[in-house]
């Protein structure tokens, strides 16, 4: 029979193992406590490998009795934000809490480098980070092979700062990568079911039996099914995190949504269009830049393009496909007006000055150079870190454009997806196509790339160059 002293000792030992002796002493101290500092210098990160290998890593949930562990084969070029996702799937957690990594065998090693999750980075110096002496970095900037290089190297991981699920990742073996299409991660062995989220940091078989049907059960097949999902390939290819999160939400709500799988099936890296393909697809842009280079394009007193320029540009724009009637007034020919606006505002290739359209510095640099122009367009389309309606709409437009070459953009599906994420019109109605076109510029920019057709059905069809541009922008 245990005594109160035994119970207190066991509780104290568990607390020290979780947060470190310094934090425990600070809790009970009346005055300041001099922390213990390690006598050995902290580890330094290894240089990134030139090649890609497979790192076989054993991951243990510390102080679990009996042991709860997984053996994982991980690509060495994974960043730690992807490793976090792998660990969540390997242990059956839901990614509902904050997490951190340490370049150490122990969490809360105050001298070790700490790699922060996005929330901790955004919030800056949180209370539970104040006493760290080691440098801190966003986890997405650190590759796994920088932390684990030689067998025996260890990396500490903490999930849920309340329940304190602390894992130790220890490198067991470095294996040559025989196939570049090797899965991002694969589970090769393991034991026992991990404790569920929000279960109070329980780790013994007796405690787990109260919340799990069979604590001894471990289903390696279900883990590998999760790790084989297309979102991991998108993470490896460094697609925008916000897009991946949206795709995960959409797949959870509707398993029939195949956008993530379609993106993962695209060539890596993206195929490069030929010079002739670029020149043909970007002809409206190149023509307008060339026209503006010799003293500028004179505008009417009302600020519009003159009829001759409207007519010439209308014959080049793919958005004029199937146009009925005259096309000699900019105010009555919306594709021309929209394209002129694109060239000045979001693209920054032209500027209005004293009644003329003149090339900007970027426009002058792209004149007559289709590949330089394409690079400028990709830079303009590159997603930022915003989370507004326009930002999310542009991300989905780029993703669907990259997977819809030769087809119409599925505006209805994009609107429905935004609704599933939580967006609505101010009156509560679903997102409509007009709102999508006005909220973001990606659809308009991509729609103006391609060759003009007289077939009205070709309007809005994603050209090969536009699809490649969308994919390039997502991958930058």
Steps between C-alpha positions, in 0.01 A plus 500: 500500500647837396535784747422864438875561492541241223219655300646848541846379396357331188304811409802724552726275291246504218476880516877541493523267200240705316606861562848480651630554851545875447135561429398290803738688730372834375146393584580431866773758560452810714786683337681465167649162422828449319425259219712201421690550179635210296874446526523392137436746217172466312494309172529685174293424196659293226534639147226391263584196293563545129315176431172364636503188714254316722541551873372212710388652828360346815252726678412430864231653717709565808413327828230283343463164678506270306689692229299672226714558193516520121779427254480732200683530170518871419646685203798701615383814317181537704461823693395471862150631438447192282662277764245640746218392270654153469521464877137603537388226262743243639366544853139558405476856628287778352741797480275694737775650718831686479833324463877554492822320412836520678842410362548275800391169646285690751221753478550828683876475455560870555838504326379321186364652184120497501289474186163666530158431357335782300290625791802541727683684223208738444449565870868569569632465854243291681525453875603138465790595269651781706772296668640334189866583442523313171413664171151458359402446139176432312472125453437529126852643456673192646549172314505164670852423377624811683384349829564131439810402304678213676347199678436594861411863427183604681228760457241585766137577416225629725131501409238674715658729759235388748506120470870514404522208260879492466662280238864418433601442138824303473673422172569128461613462139576698184366318194574589135203635309455266205188663358444876492129428520549349845213583730553804718468276804428135574440318827695173514428393857346608827330395819177590676239771450602850606296689760221707341501878495393677819529190718714661768849367419417144603767249395453169682308200372262518796417865439466454124265204548249747642486706179596249227330176397833324447817688604717219360358539149712655225381518139800572279287484184278787607805711586651440156170575331504841666868556412436412134251783457570762231528783752839365608633526147373857481675579828823350369474718191453808721152598385354787705406381845170687485403315181588163655291582806205591280537180299508299822179666618330440165604133491371453853161648409477331159730204420407526130699824461808393301681832470785397734557173312485683166766747615722223634483325161639802311861499378763599753656737410243660266556456129653798320312640196700556182589850385244476218225389741578788732507757223161385368332482842636836616443683173251755644745597774797519264303701244382756755848538649651546155229748403564703816877508463526767231377812673206328667146418390289815466164488677175680425397807699288269716804281572414203277703322235433636153281291265789374286685367804181343639440320170860378477508374858159333468629276220764359738320445830375146576226656713350641176414149377160501330452876544197627310492853360754775468804525721626854453403673827675406821205598718277259304754217465549367851776245420720779364423731793569225750829408333619862496420523873691177568807630321505816713385404849572145614765425238676837516619487139343825379429837659281792402681833462376821337246335277722211395565140602871451560698190598620477857852385577368143526311542174807627318702205632237254372453656156578247229607243762223242551688302762578808709135599468389156622731529802349839583147359475594209727644739756181707493282192544711351777276456805579698812426418862161673514181324600239726347222391269699626200813313612315171541309548174825561310657187652213280384496663156873432459460141618212427264669679209812285547286186473254618232713557190276493193186523713284773649573614852234347730377827647198335662722248681738774615208699640363190672840425654524852639155452647610176666795682654258753646468789258162655416378809321404796726133404468576139596467359149761264347811636332427573133724524195479878477629532856786264421606700196495828688659369819820365349700560185639151432209395279519814286878483462494134398200548272691752288777249423453288189415528133185671370226271368180580312323220686303648789538173690874568523446804721620427852686187396833464681786500251807282548716803575244637748487165679878480518512857628248419774704198609823701495344772715384244756847342515712817530 
